[in-house]
Amino acid sequence: MSALFIAAVLAVSDPAYPVCNAEVCPERQNDFVWENDKFGMRAYGPGEYHRWSGLDVFNKSTASNVCLRWCHCLDGGSFHQNRGEGMDNYTVGASRGCGGVAMFADGEWKTYPNWETSRVIHAGSDFCEFELVYPAFSAAGKMTYRITLKRGERFFRNDVSFERMPGDFLVGPGLDVDPKRDHLGFFREADGQVSLFENPKGADGRDGSTMTAVFVAPGEKVEMTTDHMNCRVIGFRGRRTFTYWAGASWSLAGEITTPEAWHEQVAKFRKEIK
């Protein structure tokens, strides 16, 4: 058991000291999980029986590292039920989820399978940073995510790179807006930005609303389109490297509770990108 894992688990018991954590969870088929005091995310790992590369959202209503505890099965409970600290009620399937990268090449949409290697660069109270490498399956070769998540922020940064990139390939992050996966609600789009405040889930809306967003820096030359899974994609044409931001929030955390407030939060953060 690594010293990093032990330190993170100890920090879970102290709500005053949330860490920005990033690590593999063997108990969850080697899924890779990262979180800060605001939200958590998951990328499906090599142990998963399905071959999905969309990104999952973990909703939180506490600053503590509950996603870490859930995925290491430290309390034996189901994180698909809200027990007062958050839950996973976000459906991904074969879609892009919240920020997974899609590619249109050779006349069809393509999505990478699960990541194959990971490397944690930093995890601590201030930020976490790590890399996920996805196996080559097209002319673009391997794809690498370098993700950074800071404490107190609702959006992570992803610097994406490919081994090579034919000039006619369209690649970029997507946001799931498909009604069949229950991603209905108040949607807003601008050039290079998509955000969604979902309708409340659960009986009588007791499981609250999930908020998601994906965007790039202002001024980037992009193509807005919809992929084969009904995700809105912010596409870069023939770009071997690019950067985007993605993130989430939850109404039951009590900090953002209306569609207007969420869309304003997204626009404000994007405007301040340097």
The 8 nearest C-alpha neighbors of each residue, nearest first, counted from 0:
[[1, 2, 4, 5, 3, 6, 8, 7],
 [2, 0, 4, 3, 5, 6, 7, 22],
 [1, 3, 5, 4, 6, 0, 7, 8],
 [4, 2, 6, 1, 5, 7, 122, 0],
 [3, 5, 7, 1, 6, 2, 8, 0],
 [6, 4, 2, 8, 7, 3, 9, 1],
 [7, 5, 9, 3, 4, 8, 2, 10],
 [6, 8, 10, 4, 5, 9, 3, 11],
 [9, 7, 11, 5, 10, 6, 4, 12],
 [10, 8, 6, 11, 7, 12, 5, 13],
 [9, 11, 7, 13, 8, 12, 16, 6],
 [12, 10, 8, 64, 9, 13, 63, 7],
 [13, 11, 10, 9, 14, 8, 63, 64],
 [12, 14, 10, 15, 11, 16, 63, 17],
 [15, 13, 63, 16, 17, 62, 12, 11],
 [16, 14, 13, 17, 63, 62, 10, 12],
 [15, 17, 14, 13, 10, 18, 63, 124],
 [18, 16, 63, 62, 36, 14, 64, 15],
 [19, 17, 124, 123, 20, 35, 16, 64],
 [20, 18, 35, 126, 127, 123, 124, 34],
 [19, 21, 122, 33, 34, 18, 127, 35],
 [22, 20, 33, 32, 122, 127, 119, 34],
 [23, 21, 31, 32, 24, 33, 20, 119],
 [22, 24, 31, 29, 30, 25, 32, 21],
 [23, 25, 29, 26, 27, 30, 71, 70],
 [26, 24, 29, 27, 28, 23, 30, 71],
 [25, 27, 24, 71, 28, 70, 29, 72],
 [26, 28, 25, 29, 24, 30, 70, 71],
 [29, 27, 46, 47, 25, 30, 26, 44],
 [30, 28, 25, 44, 24, 46, 27, 23],
 [29, 31, 44, 43, 24, 28, 27, 23],
 [30, 32, 23, 42, 41, 22, 24, 44],
 [33, 31, 41, 21, 22, 40, 23, 30],
 [32, 34, 21, 20, 40, 39, 41, 22],
 [35, 33, 39, 20, 19, 38, 40, 21],
 [34, 36, 19, 37, 150, 38, 18, 20],
 [35, 37, 62, 17, 151, 38, 63, 150],
 [38, 36, 35, 153, 62, 151, 59, 152],
 [39, 37, 59, 34, 58, 35, 57, 36],
 [38, 40, 34, 57, 33, 56, 66, 35],
 [41, 39, 56, 33, 55, 57, 32, 34],
 [40, 42, 32, 55, 31, 54, 43, 56],
 [43, 41, 31, 54, 30, 44, 55, 32],
 [44, 42, 30, 113, 52, 41, 31, 47],
 [43, 45, 30, 29, 46, 113, 114, 47],
 [44, 46, 47, 115, 113, 29, 114, 28],
 [45, 47, 28, 29, 44, 48, 30, 27],
 [48, 46, 28, 49, 45, 44, 43, 50],
 [49, 47, 46, 50, 45, 28, 51, 44],
 [48, 50, 47, 51, 113, 112, 43, 93],
 [51, 49, 112, 113, 48, 52, 47, 93],
 [50, 52, 112, 93, 113, 53, 49, 43],
 [53, 51, 113, 112, 111, 43, 99, 54],
 [52, 54, 95, 99, 96, 94, 51, 91],
 [55, 53, 96, 42, 99, 97, 41, 98],
 [54, 56, 41, 40, 96, 91, 97, 42],
 [57, 55, 40, 89, 39, 58, 41, 87],
 [58, 56, 39, 87, 40, 86, 38, 59],
 [59, 57, 85, 86, 38, 249, 87, 56],
 [58, 60, 85, 38, 61, 84, 57, 252],
 [59, 61, 252, 84, 85, 251, 62, 58],
 [62, 60, 63, 59, 84, 36, 252, 85],
 [61, 63, 36, 17, 14, 37, 64, 60],
 [64, 62, 14, 17, 61, 11, 65, 36],
 [65, 63, 11, 67, 66, 17, 62, 68],
 [64, 66, 68, 67, 63, 69, 11, 84],
 [67, 65, 69, 68, 64, 70, 39, 57],
 [66, 68, 65, 70, 69, 64, 71, 32],
 [67, 69, 65, 71, 73, 66, 70, 72],
 [70, 68, 66, 72, 67, 71, 65, 78],
 [69, 71, 72, 67, 68, 27, 24, 66],
 [70, 72, 68, 73, 69, 26, 24, 67],
 [73, 71, 69, 70, 75, 74, 68, 26],
 [74, 72, 68, 71, 75, 69, 70, 76],
 [73, 75, 76, 72, 68, 69, 71, 77],
 [76, 74, 72, 73, 77, 69, 71, 78],
 [77, 75, 74, 78, 72, 69, 73, 80],
 [76, 78, 79, 80, 75, 69, 86, 81],
 [79, 77, 86, 80, 87, 69, 76, 81],
 [78, 80, 87, 77, 86, 88, 81, 85],
 [81, 79, 78, 86, 77, 82, 87, 88],
 [82, 80, 86, 85, 83, 84, 79, 78],
 [83, 81, 84, 80, 85, 86, 78, 77],
 [82, 84, 81, 85, 60, 86, 61, 59],
 [85, 83, 60, 61, 82, 59, 81, 86],
 [86, 84, 59, 58, 81, 60, 83, 82],
 [87, 85, 78, 81, 79, 58, 80, 88],
 [86, 88, 79, 57, 89, 78, 58, 56],
 [89, 87, 79, 86, 90, 57, 58, 80],
 [88, 90, 87, 56, 91, 55, 57, 209],
 [91, 89, 180, 92, 88, 55, 96, 181],
 [92, 90, 96, 94, 55, 93, 53, 89],
 [93, 91, 94, 90, 51, 53, 96, 95],
 [92, 94, 51, 91, 53, 95, 52, 228],
 [95, 93, 96, 92, 91, 228, 53, 175],
 [96, 94, 53, 99, 173, 175, 97, 98],
 [95, 97, 91, 53, 54, 175, 94, 174],
 [98, 96, 174, 54, 99, 95, 175, 55],
 [97, 99, 172, 173, 245, 174, 213, 54],
 [98, 100, 95, 53, 54, 172, 173, 97],
 [101, 99, 172, 171, 173, 98, 95, 102],
 [100, 102, 110, 171, 170, 172, 109, 99],
 [103, 101, 170, 109, 169, 108, 104, 110],
 [104, 102, 108, 169, 107, 168, 109, 170],
 [103, 105, 168, 106, 107, 102, 108, 169],
 [106, 104, 107, 103, 168, 108, 167, 109],
 [105, 107, 104, 103, 108, 168, 109, 102],
 [108, 106, 103, 104, 105, 109, 102, 227],
 [107, 109, 103, 102, 104, 227, 226, 110],
 [110, 108, 102, 103, 101, 107, 111, 104],
 [111, 109, 101, 102, 112, 108, 52, 100],
 [110, 112, 52, 113, 109, 133, 136, 51],
 [111, 113, 50, 51, 52, 110, 114, 133],
 [114, 112, 52, 50, 51, 44, 43, 45],
 [113, 115, 133, 132, 44, 116, 131, 45],
 [114, 116, 133, 45, 132, 134, 113, 117],
 [117, 115, 132, 131, 114, 118, 133, 130],
 [118, 116, 131, 130, 132, 119, 115, 129],
 [117, 119, 130, 129, 120, 131, 116, 22],
 [120, 118, 129, 121, 128, 130, 21, 117],
 [119, 121, 129, 128, 118, 122, 127, 130],
 [122, 120, 128, 127, 119, 123, 129, 126],
 [123, 121, 127, 20, 19, 126, 21, 128],
 [124, 122, 18, 19, 125, 126, 127, 20],
 [123, 125, 18, 19, 126, 17, 150, 122],
 [126, 124, 150, 123, 149, 19, 127, 18],
 [127, 125, 149, 19, 148, 150, 123, 124],
 [126, 128, 122, 121, 19, 148, 147, 20],
 [129, 127, 147, 121, 120, 146, 119, 122],
 [128, 130, 119, 120, 118, 146, 145, 121],
 [131, 129, 145, 118, 144, 117, 146, 119],
 [130, 132, 117, 144, 143, 116, 114, 133],
 [133, 131, 143, 116, 114, 142, 115, 117],
 [132, 134, 114, 142, 115, 141, 143, 113],
 [135, 133, 141, 115, 136, 132, 114, 142],
 [136, 134, 141, 140, 137, 133, 142, 139],
 [135, 137, 140, 134, 111, 138, 141, 139],
 [138, 136, 139, 140, 135, 141, 104, 109],
 [137, 139, 140, 164, 136, 165, 163, 135],
 [140, 138, 164, 163, 137, 161, 162, 141],
 [141, 139, 135, 162, 138, 137, 163, 136],
 [140, 142, 135, 134, 162, 133, 161, 139],
 [141, 143, 161, 133, 132, 160, 140, 144],
 [144, 142, 132, 160, 159, 131, 133, 161],
 [143, 145, 159, 131, 130, 158, 146, 157],
 [146, 144, 130, 158, 157, 129, 159, 143],
 [145, 147, 157, 156, 128, 129, 144, 130],
 [146, 148, 128, 156, 155, 127, 157, 149],
 [149, 147, 155, 127, 126, 156, 128, 146],
 [150, 148, 126, 152, 125, 151, 127, 147],
 [149, 151, 125, 35, 126, 152, 19, 36],
 [150, 152, 36, 149, 37, 153, 35, 125],
 [153, 151, 154, 150, 149, 37, 148, 155],
 [152, 154, 246, 247, 37, 248, 38, 151],
 [155, 153, 246, 245, 152, 244, 156, 247],
 [156, 154, 148, 244, 245, 147, 246, 157],
 [155, 157, 244, 147, 146, 243, 148, 158],
 [156, 158, 146, 243, 145, 242, 159, 244],
 [159, 157, 242, 145, 144, 241, 146, 156],
 [160, 158, 144, 241, 240, 143, 157, 242],
 [159, 161, 240, 143, 239, 142, 158, 241],
 [162, 160, 142, 239, 163, 141, 139, 140],
 [161, 163, 140, 141, 139, 142, 160, 164],
 [164, 162, 139, 161, 239, 140, 165, 138],
 [163, 165, 139, 239, 237, 166, 238, 161],
 [166, 164, 167, 237, 168, 163, 139, 138],
 [165, 167, 237, 168, 164, 236, 238, 169],
 [166, 168, 237, 165, 236, 169, 104, 164],
 [169, 167, 104, 237, 166, 165, 236, 103],
 [168, 170, 236, 103, 235, 102, 234, 237],
 [171, 169, 102, 234, 235, 101, 168, 103],
 [170, 172, 234, 100, 233, 101, 235, 232],
 [173, 171, 100, 98, 99, 232, 233, 101],
 [172, 174, 232, 98, 231, 95, 230, 99],
 [173, 175, 97, 230, 231, 96, 98, 95],
 [174, 176, 230, 96, 177, 95, 97, 231],
 [177, 175, 182, 230, 174, 229, 178, 183],
 [176, 178, 182, 229, 179, 180, 175, 181],
 [179, 177, 181, 182, 180, 183, 176, 229],
 [180, 178, 181, 177, 182, 183, 176, 229],
 [181, 179, 178, 182, 177, 90, 91, 176],
 [180, 182, 178, 179, 183, 177, 90, 176],
 [183, 181, 176, 178, 177, 180, 197, 184],
 [184, 182, 197, 178, 181, 198, 176, 177],
 [183, 185, 197, 198, 196, 186, 195, 182],
 [184, 186, 196, 195, 197, 258, 187, 183],
 [187, 185, 195, 194, 184, 196, 188, 193],
 [188, 186, 194, 193, 195, 185, 189, 262],
 [189, 187, 193, 192, 194, 186, 190, 191],
 [190, 188, 192, 191, 193, 187, 194, 223],
 [189, 191, 192, 188, 223, 221, 222, 193],
 [190, 192, 214, 215, 189, 233, 221, 193],
 [191, 193, 214, 189, 190, 188, 213, 215],
 [194, 192, 188, 213, 212, 187, 214, 189],
 [193, 195, 212, 187, 211, 186, 213, 188],
 [194, 196, 186, 211, 185, 210, 197, 212],
 [197, 195, 210, 185, 258, 184, 209, 186],
 [198, 196, 184, 208, 183, 209, 195, 210],
 [197, 199, 184, 208, 183, 200, 196, 185],
 [200, 198, 208, 204, 207, 197, 206, 201],
 [201, 199, 204, 206, 207, 198, 208, 205],
 [202, 200, 204, 206, 205, 203, 199, 207],
 [201, 203, 204, 205, 200, 206, 199, 207],
 [204, 202, 205, 201, 200, 199, 206, 207],
 [205, 203, 199, 200, 201, 202, 206, 207],
 [204, 206, 201, 203, 207, 202, 200, 199],
 [207, 205, 201, 200, 204, 199, 208, 81],
 [208, 206, 199, 205, 250, 204, 251, 200],
 [209, 207, 199, 250, 197, 198, 249, 210],
 [208, 210, 249, 197, 248, 196, 250, 211],
 [211, 209, 196, 248, 247, 195, 249, 197],
 [212, 210, 247, 195, 194, 246, 97, 209],
 [211, 213, 194, 245, 246, 193, 195, 247],
 [212, 214, 245, 193, 244, 192, 98, 174],
 [215, 213, 192, 244, 191, 243, 193, 245],
 [214, 216, 243, 191, 244, 217, 192, 242],
 [215, 217, 219, 218, 272, 269, 214, 243],
 [218, 216, 219, 215, 270, 269, 191, 272],
 [217, 219, 216, 220, 191, 215, 221, 190],
 [218, 220, 217, 221, 216, 215, 191, 235],
 [221, 219, 218, 222, 235, 191, 236, 234],
 [222, 220, 235, 234, 219, 233, 191, 223],
 [221, 223, 234, 233, 224, 235, 220, 236],
 [224, 222, 233, 232, 234, 221, 231, 190],
 [223, 225, 232, 231, 222, 226, 233, 234],
 [226, 224, 231, 230, 232, 229, 227, 223],
 [225, 227, 229, 228, 230, 231, 224, 232],
 [226, 228, 229, 108, 225, 230, 107, 94],
 [229, 227, 226, 230, 94, 177, 93, 175],
 [230, 228, 226, 177, 227, 225, 176, 231],
 [231, 229, 175, 174, 225, 226, 176, 228],
 [230, 232, 225, 173, 174, 224, 175, 229],
 [231, 233, 173, 224, 172, 225, 234, 223],
 [234, 232, 223, 171, 172, 222, 191, 221],
 [233, 235, 171, 222, 170, 221, 169, 232],
 [234, 236, 221, 170, 169, 171, 238, 237],
 [237, 235, 169, 238, 168, 167, 234, 170],
 [236, 238, 166, 168, 167, 165, 164, 169],
 [239, 237, 240, 236, 235, 164, 241, 166],
 [238, 240, 164, 161, 160, 163, 237, 241],
 [241, 239, 160, 238, 159, 161, 242, 158],
 [240, 242, 159, 158, 238, 160, 243, 239],
 [243, 241, 158, 157, 159, 215, 244, 156],
 [242, 244, 215, 157, 214, 156, 158, 245],
 [243, 245, 156, 214, 155, 213, 154, 157],
 [246, 244, 213, 154, 212, 155, 98, 214],
 [247, 245, 154, 153, 212, 211, 155, 213],
 [246, 248, 211, 210, 153, 212, 38, 154],
 [247, 249, 210, 209, 38, 153, 58, 211],
 [250, 248, 209, 251, 252, 208, 58, 210],
 [249, 251, 256, 208, 252, 253, 207, 255],
 [252, 250, 253, 249, 207, 60, 208, 206],
 [251, 253, 60, 250, 249, 254, 59, 61],
 [254, 252, 251, 250, 255, 256, 60, 249],
 [253, 255, 252, 256, 250, 251, 249, 248],
 [256, 254, 250, 253, 257, 260, 261, 249],
 [255, 257, 250, 253, 254, 258, 260, 261],
 [258, 256, 260, 259, 255, 261, 250, 196],
 [259, 257, 261, 196, 260, 262, 185, 256],
 [258, 260, 262, 257, 261, 263, 264, 256],
 [259, 261, 263, 257, 258, 262, 264, 255],
 [262, 260, 264, 258, 263, 259, 265, 255],
 [261, 263, 265, 259, 264, 260, 258, 266],
 [262, 264, 266, 260, 261, 265, 267, 259],
 [265, 263, 261, 267, 262, 266, 260, 268],
 [264, 266, 262, 268, 263, 267, 269, 261],
 [265, 267, 263, 269, 264, 268, 270, 262],
 [268, 266, 270, 264, 269, 265, 263, 271],
 [269, 267, 271, 265, 270, 266, 264, 272],
 [270, 268, 266, 272, 271, 267, 265, 216],
 [269, 271, 267, 268, 272, 266, 217, 216],
 [270, 272, 268, 269, 273, 267, 266, 216],
 [273, 271, 269, 270, 216, 268, 217, 267],
 [272, 271, 216, 270, 269, 217, 268, 215]]
